[in-house]
């Protein structure tokens, strides 16, 4: 049985663009990723029964939900 890992991080391109990302990998291979340009600040994950919450604001509590739907990961 293969397990999948979900992780977040920040990035900066050679041209200086910055942002944060969420990635899903399995057996060391990238399965899916999502990138958001802009602030490369706070990111946290919280596993829930309906998916994984991706928090990008420490104070406001807003999040996007990563979940499996129709054979692929989606971010809502």
MDTraj code that builds the backbone (N, CA, C; nanometers):
import mdtraj as md
import numpy as np

residues = "UNK UNK UNK UNK UNK UNK UNK UNK UNK UNK UNK UNK UNK UNK UNK UNK UNK UNK UNK UNK UNK UNK UNK UNK UNK UNK UNK UNK UNK UNK UNK UNK UNK UNK UNK UNK UNK UNK UNK UNK UNK UNK UNK UNK UNK UNK UNK UNK UNK UNK UNK UNK UNK UNK UNK UNK UNK UNK UNK UNK UNK UNK UNK UNK UNK UNK UNK UNK UNK UNK UNK UNK UNK UNK UNK UNK".split()
xyz = np.array([
    [0.0843, -0.1189, 0.0000],
    [0.0000, 0.0000, 0.0000],
    [0.0883, 0.1244, 0.0000],
    [0.0672, 0.2105, -0.0977],
    [0.1413, 0.3353, -0.1053],
    [0.0722, 0.4420, -0.0226],
    [0.1509, 0.5179, 0.0466],
    [0.0965, 0.6311, 0.1205],
    [0.1290, 0.7587, 0.0440],
    [0.0508, 0.8590, 0.0666],
    [0.0741, 0.9884, 0.0041],
    [0.1102, 1.0900, 0.1106],
    [0.2000, 1.1788, 0.0745],
    [0.2425, 1.2850, 0.1643],
    [0.1897, 1.4165, 0.1096],
    [0.1455, 1.5012, 0.2002],
    [0.0994, 1.6357, 0.1636],
    [0.1880, 1.7334, 0.2392],
    [0.2417, 1.8311, 0.1666],
    [0.3286, 1.9283, 0.2322],
    [0.3132, 2.0653, 0.1681],
    [0.3519, 2.1672, 0.2432],
    [0.3449, 2.3054, 0.1970],
    [0.4835, 2.3675, 0.2052],
    [0.5017, 2.4735, 0.1312],
    [0.6288, 2.5448, 0.1325],
    [0.6159, 2.6775, 0.0610],
    [0.7270, 2.7449, 0.0493],
    [0.7326, 2.8720, -0.0216],
    [0.8288, 2.8587, -0.1382],
    [0.8152, 2.9490, -0.2347],
    [0.9052, 2.9466, -0.3492],
    [0.9402, 3.0879, -0.3924],
    [1.0513, 3.0979, -0.4651],
    [1.0914, 3.2210, -0.5313],
    [1.1528, 3.1824, -0.6646],
    [1.1024, 3.2413, -0.7732],
    [1.1533, 3.2104, -0.9064],
    [1.2796, 3.2915, -0.9341],
    [1.3463, 3.2582, -1.0400],
    [1.4669, 3.3322, -1.0794],
    [1.4356, 3.4783, -1.1098],
    [1.3142, 3.5043, -1.1554],
    [1.2757, 3.6420, -1.1866],
    [1.2285, 3.7194, -1.0634],
    [1.2245, 3.6525, -0.9471],
    [1.1893, 3.7197, -0.8230],
    [1.0449, 3.7040, -0.7786],
    [0.9627, 3.6344, -0.8572],
    [0.8243, 3.6101, -0.8148],
    [0.8254, 3.5170, -0.6941],
    [0.7356, 3.5428, -0.6002],
    [0.7276, 3.4621, -0.4781],
    [0.5871, 3.4091, -0.4581],
    [0.5777, 3.3095, -0.3726],
    [0.4473, 3.2546, -0.3391],
    [0.4607, 3.1349, -0.2478],
    [0.3517, 3.0621, -0.2373],
    [0.3508, 2.9415, -0.1543],
    [0.2868, 2.8293, -0.2341],
    [0.3115, 2.7068, -0.1924],
    [0.2576, 2.5928, -0.2653],
    [0.2127, 2.4833, -0.1709],
    [0.1264, 2.3978, -0.2223],
    [0.0847, 2.2750, -0.1565],
    [0.1135, 2.1634, -0.2570],
    [0.1742, 2.0557, -0.2113],
    [0.2077, 1.9449, -0.3006],
    [0.1664, 1.8122, -0.2386],
    [0.1309, 1.7183, -0.3246],
    [0.0984, 1.5816, -0.2851],
    [0.1959, 1.4908, -0.3585],
    [0.2634, 1.4036, -0.2841],
    [0.3569, 1.3100, -0.3466],
    [0.3272, 1.1684, -0.2991],
    [0.3721, 1.0739, -0.3793],
    [0.3578, 0.9323, -0.3460],
    [0.4836, 0.8611, -0.3932],
    [0.5470, 0.7875, -0.3038],
    [0.6707, 0.7152, -0.3353],
    [0.7742, 0.8084, -0.3966],
    [0.7815, 0.9304, -0.3456],
    [0.8814, 1.0256, -0.3918],
    [0.8495, 1.0940, -0.5239],
    [0.7328, 1.0709, -0.5787],
    [0.6941, 1.1312, -0.7063],
    [0.5788, 1.2295, -0.6849],
    [0.5871, 1.3412, -0.7527],
    [0.4838, 1.4431, -0.7416],
    [0.3545, 1.3927, -0.8052],
    [0.2460, 1.3972, -0.7291],
    [0.1141, 1.3559, -0.7773],
    [0.0356, 1.4774, -0.8256],
    [0.0386, 1.5863, -0.7469],
    [-0.0375, 1.7078, -0.7781],
    [0.0225, 1.8217, -0.6996],
    [0.0180, 1.9418, -0.7545],
    [0.0614, 2.0583, -0.6777],
    [-0.0266, 2.1782, -0.7129],
    [-0.0320, 2.2708, -0.6190],
    [-0.1067, 2.3942, -0.6332],
    [-0.0138, 2.5066, -0.5894],
    [-0.0066, 2.6137, -0.6645],
    [0.0789, 2.7268, -0.6300],
    [-0.0047, 2.8543, -0.6259],
    [0.0256, 2.9393, -0.5304],
    [-0.0410, 3.0687, -0.5171],
    [0.0663, 3.1762, -0.5141],
    [0.0686, 3.2598, -0.6154],
    [0.1641, 3.3701, -0.6205],
    [0.1261, 3.4748, -0.5161],
    [0.2242, 3.5485, -0.4712],
    [0.1993, 3.6545, -0.3739],
    [0.2824, 3.6347, -0.2497],
    [0.2227, 3.6581, -0.1363],
    [0.2928, 3.6471, -0.0092],
    [0.3441, 3.5054, 0.0137],
    [0.4673, 3.4957, 0.0553],
    [0.5269, 3.3655, 0.0868],
    [0.5302, 3.3486, 0.2381],
    [0.4183, 3.3739, 0.3015],
    [0.4109, 3.3723, 0.4468],
    [0.3615, 3.2416, 0.5042],
    [0.2830, 3.2521, 0.6082],
    [0.2341, 3.1405, 0.6874],
    [0.1592, 3.0383, 0.6029],
    [0.1842, 2.9103, 0.6287],
    [0.1085, 2.7978, 0.5720],
    [0.1055, 2.6864, 0.6748],
    [-0.0099, 2.6221, 0.6873],
    [-0.0219, 2.5086, 0.7793],
    [-0.1267, 2.4124, 0.7253],
    [-0.1105, 2.2854, 0.7577],
    [-0.2037, 2.1816, 0.7162],
    [-0.2709, 2.1206, 0.8384],
    [-0.3989, 2.0875, 0.8227],
    [-0.4727, 2.0212, 0.9287],
    [-0.5566, 1.9092, 0.8669],
    [-0.5212, 1.7826, 0.8941],
    [-0.6008, 1.6723, 0.8394],
    [-0.7386, 1.6682, 0.9052],
    [-0.8399, 1.6480, 0.8210],
    [-0.9777, 1.6360, 0.8668],
    [-1.0377, 1.5148, 0.7973],
    [-1.1563, 1.4725, 0.8400],
    [-1.2197, 1.3566, 0.7769],
    [-1.2580, 1.3820, 0.6317],
    [-1.2901, 1.5067, 0.5970],
    [-1.3324, 1.5375, 0.4603],
    [-1.2188, 1.5827, 0.3698],
    [-1.0947, 1.5868, 0.4195],
    [-0.9791, 1.6283, 0.3408],
    [-0.8729, 1.6895, 0.4302],
    [-0.7892, 1.7712, 0.3705],
    [-0.6828, 1.8397, 0.4436],
    [-0.7030, 1.9898, 0.4271],
    [-0.7104, 2.0602, 0.5371],
    [-0.7254, 2.2056, 0.5334],
    [-0.5882, 2.2708, 0.5161],
    [-0.5817, 2.3669, 0.4228],
    [-0.4596, 2.4450, 0.4004],
    [-0.4868, 2.5867, 0.4495],
    [-0.4312, 2.6184, 0.5647],
    [-0.4461, 2.7514, 0.6231],
    [-0.3333, 2.8400, 0.5720],
    [-0.3690, 2.9619, 0.5284],
    [-0.2685, 3.0567, 0.4800],
    [-0.2721, 3.1883, 0.5570],
    [-0.3503, 3.1884, 0.6644],
    [-0.3609, 3.3073, 0.7483],
    [-0.3682, 3.2616, 0.8939],
    [-0.2745, 3.3044, 0.9726],
    [-0.2692, 3.2636, 1.1132],
    [-0.3804, 3.3278, 1.1951],
    [-0.4189, 3.4485, 1.1607],
    [-0.5161, 3.5224, 1.2404],
    [-0.6607, 3.5041, 1.1964],
    [-0.6846, 3.4860, 1.0664],
    [-0.8233, 3.4888, 1.0182],
    [-0.8907, 3.3514, 1.0183],
    [-0.8157, 3.2434, 1.0140],
    [-0.8752, 3.1101, 1.0189],
    [-0.9338, 3.0609, 0.8881],
    [-0.9182, 3.1365, 0.7786],
    [-0.9690, 3.0913, 0.6495],
    [-0.8774, 2.9847, 0.5925],
    [-0.9346, 2.8946, 0.5150],
    [-0.8557, 2.7848, 0.4591],
    [-0.9156, 2.7390, 0.3274],
    [-0.8375, 2.6625, 0.2532],
    [-0.8856, 2.5906, 0.1362],
    [-0.8800, 2.4431, 0.1722],
    [-0.9678, 2.3646, 0.1129],
    [-0.9767, 2.2230, 0.1449],
    [-0.9225, 2.1396, 0.0291],
    [-0.8219, 2.0590, 0.0578],
    [-0.7685, 1.9625, -0.0385],
    [-0.8437, 1.8327, -0.0164],
    [-0.9031, 1.7808, -0.1250],
    [-0.9749, 1.6548, -0.1120],
    [-0.9681, 1.5780, -0.2423],
    [-0.9980, 1.4492, -0.2340],
    [-1.0012, 1.3597, -0.3487],
    [-1.1409, 1.3655, -0.4087],
    [-1.1505, 1.3922, -0.5391],
    [-1.2802, 1.4016, -0.6044],
    [-1.2689, 1.3562, -0.7498],
    [-1.3495, 1.2607, -0.7882],
    [-1.3550, 1.2121, -0.9273],
    [-1.2178, 1.1708, -0.9804],
    [-1.1381, 1.1040, -0.8974],
    [-1.0097, 1.0506, -0.9414],
    [-0.8932, 1.1468, -0.9406],
    [-0.9087, 1.2623, -0.8761],
    [-0.7991, 1.3601, -0.8701],
    [-0.8104, 1.4437, -0.7433],
    [-0.6975, 1.5027, -0.7027],
    [-0.7006, 1.5964, -0.5909],
    [-0.7500, 1.7306, -0.6406],
    [-0.8377, 1.7931, -0.5629],
    [-0.8899, 1.9257, -0.5937],
    [-0.8713, 2.0145, -0.4710],
    [-0.8637, 2.1427, -0.4968],
    [-0.8498, 2.2409, -0.3899],
    [-0.9717, 2.3315, -0.3965],
    [-1.0490, 2.3332, -0.2884],
    [-1.1733, 2.4124, -0.2838],
    [-1.1601, 2.5249, -0.1855],
])
top = md.Topology()
chain = top.add_chain()
for i, resn in enumerate(residues, 1):
    res = top.add_residue(resn, chain, resSeq=i)
    for name in ("N", "CA", "C"):
        top.add_atom(name, md.element.get_by_symbol(name[0]), res)
traj = md.Trajectory(xyz[None], top)
